[in-house]
Amino acid sequence: MSQPPPHLFKRLFKNNIFRLSALYSALFLIASIAMLAVAYRAIERNIQISIEREVNAEITRFIGSYQSTQLGIESDPYAYFIEHQGRKVAGNITEIPETKRRIKDRELVQIDANEVVVDPTIEQKGEIIGKTVTLPDHTKLFIGKSSYDETERREDIIDAFSTALLTLLAVGVVGGLIVSFRSIKRIDRISRVSQSIMAGNLDLRVPTTGKYNDDLEEMSRNINNMLDRINDLMQGMRDVSNNVAHDLRTPLTRLRGSIETIARKSEGEVQIEAEQALLETDNLLNTFTSLLRISQVESGAAKIIHSRVDLAQLIREVLDFYDVLAEEKAQTVQYNLTENIVVMVDKTLISQVIVNLFTNAVKYTPSGGIIRLATGQQKMDKINYAVFTIHDSGSGVPEAEIEKLTQRFYRLEKHRNTANGNGLGLPMVKAIIEAHNGRLVFKNDNGLKVLVYLPLTQLQHANF
């Protein structure tokens, strides 16, 4: 499995699934530690009780043998010490343990074996737990037993239990990480699609696999259904505007002919008014023509004929006819064109893109300003693009309005009443670029910079 990129780890703490996994793992760890502590204490107490029973039994046996004058401790595993009148009578340890080593709430005392054991038959590791009694003749007797074997068994049980708990905890953490990474990747896919949709690509859909019947899958389906509905509504709006444009174009053409006849046959004030009406009629016809053209490109009704085009050469050819517009405003046009960048495009449509962008730059660049044109290459998302840039020296566009530039009939608020145009130039540019699988980007950089990305990979002749 490939290693997740670093940014995924930074996002883990923002992921609810990981937070829940971490919380449950922490609670499981706390509960396990508490359970181990209880188990440890219970086993330790059972060891003490077991040894106490054995010690009491041995003391009882010894007292019986003592009363029958048969002294001696017959069981080798036991540690013992017999003291009479302050002197050692017998024993395999060095002394009777002090009472301050007494185990709480019990009559037993506890001492490290290596402190008192001298007999090699007694385990010299761990601890000796025993009991001191005073016989009727004031003889003191201590009998104890090493807890080493029982302690070792206790430690083995605790170790096995701890290993099992840690294994379960590790499995839980790893499982939580895997599920979290998967959910982050699925959320990333939804986020990328959402960003592309917000950028205007309404044809994209959130991928659904059907493997997961969870909230993310349901949300993805709901988003897709919402996008389908939005597309239907937008298509309905386009159809209405296109039908209106188509239905009105013919009567407007007839009306223009009539007005043109009136302007030609009349004189004076009537002729002036007729010519003004003729100009307004031409503007309306241009608007309807642009609407129909955009609709044809977006719907695929317009046939796009691809041919090999040198981008720098095409820009020069087109602007030979239009640079006079910049000269009229004393604007300087600077070229930085990289030669031999060849793209497979519809030459007529891309020429329209160049014209629309250049006339826009001339319109919004002040007199005496500079318009810069450049071409180059750039790789994005593993795709090689030819890049055409046109950069004016105007006042730029407010950031909040950049995303609206390609909306039909949209015009900047500050130019709404001063600039000519119908607000369809940039929507036309966008439709053409997207039909070529390209990208259109707007940036503010001491004026408005427009970047057109056209794929360098060969395109097939097709209708889009």
KETORZA-22369 format. One record per residue (C-alpha): x, y, z; residue in three letters; residue number from 1. Coordinates in Angstrom, 3 decimals. Example, Ala and Ser with C-alpha at 12.3 -4.5 7.8 and 13.67 -1.06 7.14 Angstrom:
residues 2
        X        Y        Z rest  nr
   12.300   -4.500    7.800  ALA   1
   13.670   -1.060    7.140  SER   2
end
This chain:
residues 464
        X        Y        Z rest  nr
    0.000    0.000    0.000  MET   1
    1.411    3.377   -0.977  SER   2
    2.324    5.790    1.794  GLN   3
   -0.266    8.569    2.285  PRO   4
    0.959   12.074    1.458  PRO   5
    2.019   14.248    4.430  PRO   6
   -0.994   16.546    4.235  HIS   7
   -3.263   13.590    5.026  LEU   8
   -1.639   13.215    8.446  PHE   9
   -2.231   16.909    9.168  LYS  10
   -5.884   16.470    8.320  ARG  11
   -6.358   13.394   10.490  LEU  12
   -7.163   15.459   13.572  PHE  13
   -9.915   17.234   11.628  LYS  14
  -11.483   13.944   10.594  ASN  15
  -14.427   12.890   12.773  ASN  16
  -13.852    9.185   12.138  ILE  17
  -10.248    9.467   13.340  PHE  18
  -11.327   11.520   16.350  ARG  19
  -13.877    8.875   17.321  LEU  20
  -11.312    6.109   16.760  SER  21
   -8.758    7.957   18.894  ALA  22
  -11.352    8.610   21.617  LEU  23
  -12.494    4.989   21.750  TYR  24
   -8.874    3.786   21.683  SER  25
   -8.022    6.080   24.605  ALA  26
  -11.075    4.890   26.558  LEU  27
  -10.179    1.279   25.752  PHE  28
   -6.602    1.868   26.929  LEU  29
   -7.746    3.486   30.194  ILE  30
  -10.246    0.693   30.823  ALA  31
   -7.581   -1.927   30.041  SER  32
   -5.068   -0.354   32.436  ILE  33
   -7.723   -0.216   35.161  ALA  34
   -8.657   -3.842   34.487  MET  35
   -4.998   -4.897   34.583  LEU  36
   -4.541   -3.089   37.899  ALA  37
   -7.583   -4.854   39.374  VAL  38
   -6.419   -8.219   38.006  ALA  39
   -2.901   -7.655   39.344  TYR  40
   -4.215   -6.834   42.795  ARG  41
   -6.621   -9.782   42.789  ALA  42
   -3.909  -12.258   41.754  ILE  43
   -1.516  -10.841   44.351  GLU  44
   -4.147  -11.233   47.070  ARG  45
   -4.879  -14.805   45.962  ASN  46
   -1.158  -15.599   46.169  ILE  47
   -1.020  -14.241   49.714  GLN  48
   -4.117  -16.191   50.769  ILE  49
   -2.772  -19.394   49.208  SER  50
    0.607  -19.044   50.918  ILE  51
   -1.080  -18.133   54.210  GLU  52
   -3.092  -21.354   54.102  ARG  53
    0.015  -23.408   53.436  GLU  54
    1.956  -21.604   56.173  VAL  55
   -0.873  -22.079   58.701  ASN  56
   -1.046  -25.754   57.810  ALA  57
    2.702  -26.115   58.291  GLU  58
    2.567  -24.223   61.603  ILE  59
   -0.205  -26.516   62.817  THR  60
    1.807  -29.557   61.772  ARG  61
    4.914  -28.193   63.498  PHE  62
    3.060  -27.442   66.739  ILE  63
    1.729  -30.999   66.739  GLY  64
    5.187  -32.437   66.250  SER  65
    6.609  -30.025   68.837  TYR  66
    4.129  -31.157   71.443  GLN  67
    5.008  -34.765   70.695  SER  68
    8.712  -33.853   71.003  THR  69
    9.251  -34.554   67.296  GLN  70
   10.821  -31.245   66.321  LEU  71
   11.581  -30.385   62.740  GLY  72
   10.259  -28.858   59.574  ILE  73
    9.861  -31.648   57.081  GLU  74
    8.808  -29.651   54.018  SER  75
   11.857  -28.409   52.142  ASP  76
   10.141  -25.501   50.318  PRO  77
    9.523  -23.701   53.591  TYR  78
   11.722  -21.115   55.234  ALA  79
   11.697  -21.389   59.022  TYR  80
   13.394  -20.083   62.128  PHE  81
   13.031  -21.353   65.715  ILE  82
   14.181  -19.125   68.544  GLU  83
   14.151  -19.957   72.275  HIS  84
   15.167  -17.474   74.933  GLN  85
   16.735  -15.206   72.309  GLY  86
   18.865  -17.939   70.763  ARG  87
   18.489  -19.678   67.421  LYS  88
   17.512  -23.286   67.887  VAL  89
   17.073  -24.225   64.235  ALA  90
   16.265  -22.702   60.870  GLY  91
   17.304  -22.213   57.282  ASN  92
   17.099  -18.405   57.320  ILE  93
   19.186  -15.910   59.237  THR  94
   16.533  -14.309   61.430  GLU  95
   12.874  -13.827   62.156  ILE  96
   11.556  -10.993   59.924  PRO  97
   10.624   -7.786   61.689  GLU  98
    6.963   -7.152   62.343  THR  99
    7.176   -3.805   60.530  LYS 100
    7.271   -5.816   57.318  ARG 101
    3.781   -7.050   58.054  ARG 102
    1.336   -7.139   55.165  ILE 103
   -1.531   -4.720   55.677  LYS 104
   -4.726   -6.250   57.107  ASP 105
   -3.059   -9.650   57.530  ARG 106
   -0.874  -11.470   60.089  GLU 107
    1.694  -12.232   57.419  LEU 108
    5.073  -10.575   57.011  VAL 109
    6.913  -10.160   53.736  GLN 110
   10.657   -9.953   53.155  ILE 111
   13.044  -10.217   50.213  ASP 112
   14.367  -13.761   50.015  ALA 113
   17.946  -12.724   49.270  ASN 114
   18.100  -10.879   52.600  GLU 115
   17.566  -13.914   54.844  VAL 116
   17.807  -17.173   52.870  VAL 117
   21.006  -19.176   53.336  VAL 118
   19.719  -22.648   52.491  ASP 119
   20.140  -23.440   48.756  PRO 120
   17.005  -25.600   48.864  THR 121
   14.926  -22.440   49.322  ILE 122
   14.302  -20.202   46.327  GLU 123
   16.518  -17.182   46.879  GLN 124
   14.611  -14.922   44.478  LYS 125
   11.424  -12.985   44.964  GLY 126
    9.865  -12.632   48.385  GLU 127
    9.193  -14.838   51.392  ILE 128
    5.756  -14.552   52.920  ILE 129
    5.342  -16.090   56.339  GLY 130
    4.015  -15.886   59.862  LYS 131
    5.542  -15.720   63.354  THR 132
    3.882  -17.500   66.307  VAL 133
    4.875  -17.847   69.971  THR 134
    4.543  -21.282   71.534  LEU 135
    3.442  -21.868   75.171  PRO 136
    7.054  -22.121   76.355  ASP 137
    7.797  -18.733   74.761  HIS 138
    9.590  -20.310   71.828  THR 139
    9.192  -18.179   68.709  LYS 140
    8.541  -19.889   65.430  LEU 141
    8.593  -18.328   61.962  PHE 142
    7.490  -20.338   58.954  ILE 143
    7.322  -18.822   55.480  GLY 144
    7.288  -19.744   51.833  LYS 145
    8.790  -18.149   48.758  SER 146
    6.248  -16.491   46.482  SER 147
    8.634  -16.597   43.520  TYR 148
    6.843  -19.321   41.532  ASP 149
    3.407  -17.828   42.130  GLU 150
    4.709  -14.357   41.264  THR 151
    6.223  -15.666   38.043  GLU 152
    2.889  -17.208   37.075  ARG 153
    1.175  -13.941   37.922  ARG 154
    3.607  -11.999   35.746  GLU 155
    3.122  -14.471   32.890  ASP 156
   -0.645  -14.028   33.102  ILE 157
   -0.344  -10.232   33.234  ILE 158
    2.125  -10.227   30.312  ASP 159
   -0.153  -12.395   28.180  ALA 160
   -3.132  -10.249   29.079  PHE 161
   -1.193   -7.038   28.325  SER 162
    0.024   -8.396   24.986  THR 163
   -3.516   -9.312   23.979  ALA 164
   -4.837   -5.886   24.980  LEU 165
   -2.029   -4.029   23.193  LEU 166
   -2.614   -6.141   20.095  THR 167
   -6.308   -5.289   20.152  LEU 168
   -5.446   -1.621   20.692  LEU 169
   -2.964   -1.642   17.790  ALA 170
   -5.505   -3.337   15.522  VAL 171
   -8.082   -0.726   16.532  GLY 172
   -5.714    2.187   15.879  VAL 173
   -4.541    0.806   12.528  VAL 174
   -8.128    0.069   11.544  GLY 175
   -9.129    3.597   12.535  GLY 176
   -6.274    5.052   10.464  LEU 177
   -7.214    2.986    7.409  ILE 178
  -10.875    3.958    7.652  VAL 179
   -9.909    7.605    8.277  SER 180
   -7.577    7.731    5.265  PHE 181
  -10.258    6.181    3.073  ARG 182
  -12.861    8.666    4.254  SER 183
  -10.422   11.570    3.717  ILE 184
   -9.745   10.395    0.164  LYS 185
  -13.470   10.109   -0.527  ARG 186
  -14.040   13.581    0.937  ILE 187
  -11.152   14.887   -1.199  ASP 188
  -12.821   13.493   -4.313  ARG 189
  -16.066   15.218   -3.381  ILE 190
  -14.155   18.441   -2.631  SER 191
  -12.273   18.378   -5.959  ARG 192
  -15.474   17.797   -7.896  VAL 193
  -17.202   20.569   -5.936  SER 194
  -14.374   22.998   -6.711  GLN 195
  -14.523   22.120  -10.409  SER 196
  -18.285   22.591  -10.362  ILE 197
  -17.911   25.973   -8.642  MET 198
  -15.412   26.870  -11.373  ALA 199
  -18.194   26.290  -13.896  GLY 200
  -17.838   22.645  -14.978  ASN 201
  -21.383   21.508  -14.222  LEU 202
  -20.986   18.285  -16.203  ASP 203
  -18.854   16.676  -13.489  LEU 204
  -20.404   14.317  -10.963  ARG 205
  -19.221   12.956   -7.637  VAL 206
  -18.072    9.343   -8.172  PRO 207
  -20.246    6.717   -6.482  THR 208
  -19.165    3.082   -6.327  THR 209
  -22.095    1.417   -4.610  GLY 210
  -19.641   -0.416   -2.322  LYS 211
  -20.355    1.869    0.615  TYR 212
  -23.873    2.314    1.883  ASN 213
  -22.986    5.135    4.257  ASP 214
  -23.534    8.859    4.767  ASP 215
  -20.825    9.899    2.289  LEU 216
  -22.315    7.705   -0.425  GLU 217
  -25.770    9.107    0.232  GLU 218
  -24.413   12.669    0.237  MET 219
  -22.658   12.003   -3.096  SER 220
  -25.891   10.745   -4.637  ARG 221
  -27.782   13.772   -3.312  ASN 222
  -25.144   16.144   -4.730  ILE 223
  -25.376   14.425   -8.114  ASN 224
  -29.172   14.623   -8.072  ASN 225
  -28.944   18.304   -7.157  MET 226
  -26.511   18.936  -10.024  LEU 227
  -28.793   17.107  -12.452  ASP 228
  -31.648   19.320  -11.343  ARG 229
  -29.527   22.476  -11.667  ILE 230
  -28.409   21.381  -15.132  ASN 231
  -32.015   20.816  -16.173  ASP 232
  -33.003   24.275  -14.930  LEU 233
  -30.030   25.942  -16.615  MET 234
  -30.684   24.054  -19.829  GLN 235
  -34.274   25.239  -19.670  GLY 236
  -33.072   28.820  -19.280  MET 237
  -30.687   28.391  -22.223  ARG 238
  -33.454   26.915  -24.339  ASP 239
  -35.729   29.837  -23.533  VAL 240
  -33.079   32.442  -24.401  SER 241
  -32.033   30.543  -27.527  ASN 242
  -35.620   30.134  -28.698  ASN 243
  -36.316   33.798  -28.076  VAL 244
  -33.139   34.753  -29.945  ALA 245
  -33.997   32.465  -32.845  HIS 246
  -37.647   33.538  -33.057  ASP 247
  -36.844   37.256  -32.866  LEU 248
  -33.927   37.218  -35.257  ARG 249
  -36.050   36.897  -38.395  THR 250
  -38.512   39.731  -37.596  PRO 251
  -35.597   41.895  -36.453  LEU 252
  -33.856   41.292  -39.766  THR 253
  -37.011   42.389  -41.594  ARG 254
  -37.303   45.407  -39.295  LEU 255
  -33.699   46.336  -40.028  ARG 256
  -34.368   46.212  -43.748  GLY 257
  -37.349   48.521  -43.352  SER 258
  -35.398   50.984  -41.198  ILE 259
  -32.506   50.922  -43.656  GLU 260
  -34.928   51.779  -46.483  THR 261
  -36.375   54.653  -44.459  ILE 262
  -32.886   55.970  -43.655  ALA 263
  -31.893   55.817  -47.313  ARG 264
  -35.012   57.591  -48.606  LYS 265
  -35.419   60.207  -45.871  SER 266
  -33.520   63.366  -45.065  GLU 267
  -32.755   65.591  -42.129  GLY 268
  -33.914   64.667  -38.638  GLU 269
  -35.860   61.619  -39.808  VAL 270
  -32.740   60.194  -41.430  GLN 271
  -30.706   60.751  -38.248  ILE 272
  -33.312   58.983  -36.122  GLU 273
  -33.566   56.148  -38.648  ALA 274
  -29.785   55.660  -38.646  GLU 275
  -29.795   55.578  -34.829  GLN 276
  -32.593   52.999  -34.878  ALA 277
  -30.592   51.027  -37.449  LEU 278
  -27.567   51.025  -35.107  LEU 279
  -29.644   49.783  -32.169  GLU 280
  -31.184   47.098  -34.375  THR 281
  -27.698   45.927  -35.393  ASP 282
  -26.751   45.706  -31.714  ASN 283
  -29.809   43.551  -31.024  LEU 284
  -29.037   41.302  -33.978  LEU 285
  -25.431   40.939  -32.809  ASN 286
  -26.682   39.974  -29.351  THR 287
  -29.021   37.323  -30.736  PHE 288
  -26.302   36.047  -33.078  THR 289
  -23.882   35.731  -30.146  SER 290
  -26.479   33.897  -28.044  LEU 291
  -27.147   31.410  -30.816  LEU 292
  -23.428   30.925  -31.445  ARG 293
  -22.717   30.259  -27.754  ILE 294
  -25.608   27.803  -27.637  SER 295
  -24.341   25.977  -30.723  GLN 296
  -20.814   25.659  -29.321  VAL 297
  -22.001   24.528  -25.872  GLU 298
  -24.501   22.010  -27.210  SER 299
  -22.182   20.581  -29.871  GLY 300
  -24.366   21.708  -32.754  ALA 301
  -21.457   23.735  -34.131  ALA 302
  -19.029   21.528  -36.007  LYS 303
  -15.486   22.092  -34.807  ILE 304
  -12.898   21.412  -37.496  ILE 305
   -9.433   20.921  -36.050  HIS 306
   -6.273   21.794  -37.920  SER 307
   -2.640   22.351  -37.035  ARG 308
   -2.218   26.002  -36.069  VAL 309
    0.918   27.878  -35.039  ASP 310
   -0.421   29.913  -32.117  LEU 311
    2.031   32.833  -32.401  ALA 312
    1.448   33.138  -36.150  GLN 313
   -2.346   33.102  -35.695  LEU 314
   -2.160   35.897  -33.097  ILE 315
   -0.134   38.085  -35.459  ARG 316
   -2.507   37.432  -38.368  GLU 317
   -5.587   38.324  -36.325  VAL 318
   -4.145   41.412  -34.664  LEU 319
   -2.913   42.817  -37.973  ASP 320
   -6.557   43.803  -38.489  PHE 321
   -7.351   44.861  -34.921  TYR 322
   -4.239   46.598  -33.565  ASP 323
   -5.586   49.803  -35.091  VAL 324
   -8.028   49.871  -32.158  LEU 325
   -5.082   50.201  -29.777  ALA 326
   -3.457   52.839  -31.975  GLU 327
   -6.587   54.996  -31.762  GLU 328
   -6.119   55.140  -27.965  LYS 329
   -2.319   55.563  -28.184  ALA 330
   -1.880   52.191  -26.489  GLN 331
    1.296   50.140  -26.801  THR 332
    0.977   46.465  -27.705  VAL 333
    3.944   44.386  -26.542  GLN 334
    4.513   40.887  -27.951  TYR 335
    6.416   38.067  -26.277  ASN 336
    5.424   35.163  -28.503  LEU 337
    7.193   31.816  -28.437  THR 338
    7.479   30.399  -31.924  GLU 339
    6.561   26.908  -33.125  ASN 340
    3.881   26.167  -30.538  ILE 341
    1.447   24.159  -32.633  VAL 342
   -2.035   23.242  -31.429  VAL 343
   -4.886   21.262  -32.973  MET 344
   -7.789   23.731  -32.900  VAL 345
  -10.576   25.229  -34.957  ASP 346
   -8.770   28.221  -36.437  LYS 347
  -11.913   30.314  -36.900  THR 348
  -13.124   29.825  -33.329  LEU 349
   -9.725   30.474  -31.737  ILE 350
   -9.433   33.605  -33.890  SER 351
  -12.735   34.725  -32.366  GLN 352
  -11.248   34.125  -28.891  VAL 353
   -8.218   36.286  -29.707  ILE 354
  -10.419   39.073  -31.103  VAL 355
  -12.768   39.084  -28.104  ASN 356
   -9.946   39.141  -25.552  LEU 357
   -7.951   41.791  -27.414  PHE 358
  -10.932   44.137  -27.897  THR 359
  -11.764   43.722  -24.203  ASN 360
   -8.184   44.635  -23.277  ALA 361
   -8.315   47.717  -25.512  VAL 362
  -11.663   48.747  -24.024  LYS 363
  -10.517   48.596  -20.389  TYR 364
   -6.946   49.841  -20.834  THR 365
   -6.672   53.631  -20.455  PRO 366
   -5.302   55.785  -23.267  SER 367
   -1.528   55.532  -23.400  GLY 368
   -1.583   52.211  -21.526  GLY 369
    0.159   48.946  -22.357  ILE 370
   -1.298   45.641  -23.552  ILE 371
    1.000   42.618  -23.300  ARG 372
    0.554   39.419  -25.284  LEU 373
    2.579   36.263  -24.689  ALA 374
    2.589   32.578  -25.532  THR 375
    4.331   29.671  -23.866  GLY 376
    3.922   26.139  -22.568  GLN 377
    2.944   24.804  -19.156  GLN 378
    2.217   21.406  -17.621  LYS 379
   -0.751   21.057  -15.281  MET 380
   -2.261   17.855  -13.919  ASP 381
    0.080   15.817  -16.160  LYS 382
   -1.242   17.579  -19.289  ILE 383
    0.912   19.802  -21.506  ASN 384
   -0.786   23.055  -22.471  TYR 385
   -0.047   25.865  -24.875  ALA 386
   -0.683   29.103  -22.985  VAL 387
   -1.849   32.370  -24.528  PHE 388
   -1.767   35.373  -22.172  THR 389
   -3.210   38.832  -22.710  ILE 390
   -2.524   41.340  -19.953  HIS 391
   -4.019   44.825  -19.893  ASP 392
   -2.955   47.745  -17.697  SER 393
   -6.434   48.761  -16.617  GLY 394
   -7.900   48.882  -13.132  SER 395
   -8.472   45.128  -12.936  GLY 396
  -11.569   43.345  -11.692  VAL 397
  -12.803   43.098   -8.078  PRO 398
  -12.009   39.621   -6.742  GLU 399
  -15.672   39.019   -5.927  ALA 400
  -16.607   39.582   -9.585  GLU 401
  -13.918   37.497  -11.325  ILE 402
  -15.998   34.304  -11.244  GLU 403
  -18.939   36.168  -12.817  LYS 404
  -17.031   37.381  -15.879  LEU 405
  -18.137   34.431  -18.023  THR 406
  -21.816   34.679  -17.116  GLN 407
  -24.080   35.689  -19.971  ARG 408
  -24.952   39.405  -20.062  PHE 409
  -22.775   40.081  -17.017  TYR 410
  -20.950   43.409  -17.016  ARG 411
  -18.834   44.973  -14.309  LEU 412
  -20.901   47.262  -12.126  GLU 413
  -18.538   50.216  -12.539  LYS 414
  -18.683   49.926  -16.362  HIS 415
  -22.347   48.998  -16.711  ARG 416
  -23.402   52.460  -17.872  ASN 417
  -20.218   53.532  -19.637  THR 418
  -18.808   50.612  -21.674  ALA 419
  -20.286   49.334  -24.911  ASN 420
  -21.048   45.654  -25.363  GLY 421
  -23.676   43.081  -24.524  ASN 422
  -21.867   40.949  -21.949  GLY 423
  -21.540   37.939  -24.273  LEU 424
  -17.907   38.214  -25.389  GLY 425
  -16.324   36.321  -22.488  LEU 426
  -19.107   33.685  -22.309  PRO 427
  -18.353   33.033  -25.987  MET 428
  -14.625   32.718  -25.190  VAL 429
  -15.350   30.282  -22.370  LYS 430
  -17.626   28.124  -24.545  ALA 431
  -14.993   27.902  -27.296  ILE 432
  -12.113   27.119  -24.926  ILE 433
  -14.089   24.412  -23.115  GLU 434
  -15.078   22.899  -26.468  ALA 435
  -11.326   22.478  -27.067  HIS 436
  -10.847   20.873  -23.606  ASN 437
   -8.933   23.958  -22.521  GLY 438
   -9.007   26.250  -19.517  ARG 439
   -9.734   29.937  -19.052  LEU 440
   -8.196   31.747  -16.065  VAL 441
   -8.507   35.369  -14.905  PHE 442
   -6.006   37.025  -12.552  LYS 443
   -5.510   40.520  -11.159  ASN 444
   -1.910   41.651  -11.673  ASP 445
   -1.664   45.425  -12.151  ASN 446
   -4.563   45.053  -14.514  GLY 447
   -6.473   41.994  -15.686  LEU 448
   -4.445   39.035  -16.945  LYS 449
   -6.338   36.450  -18.990  VAL 450
   -4.708   33.050  -19.535  LEU 451
   -5.981   30.651  -22.185  VAL 452
   -4.797   27.033  -21.891  TYR 453
   -5.085   24.789  -24.964  LEU 454
   -3.999   21.124  -24.789  PRO 455
   -0.956   20.259  -26.869  LEU 456
   -2.151   16.670  -27.258  THR 457
   -3.686   15.944  -30.631  GLN 458
   -7.472   16.128  -30.686  LEU 459
   -9.675   14.023  -32.899  GLN 460
  -12.042   15.624  -35.405  HIS 461
  -15.339   15.533  -33.604  ALA 462
  -18.445   17.418  -32.741  ASN 463
  -18.481   18.689  -29.188  PHE 464
end
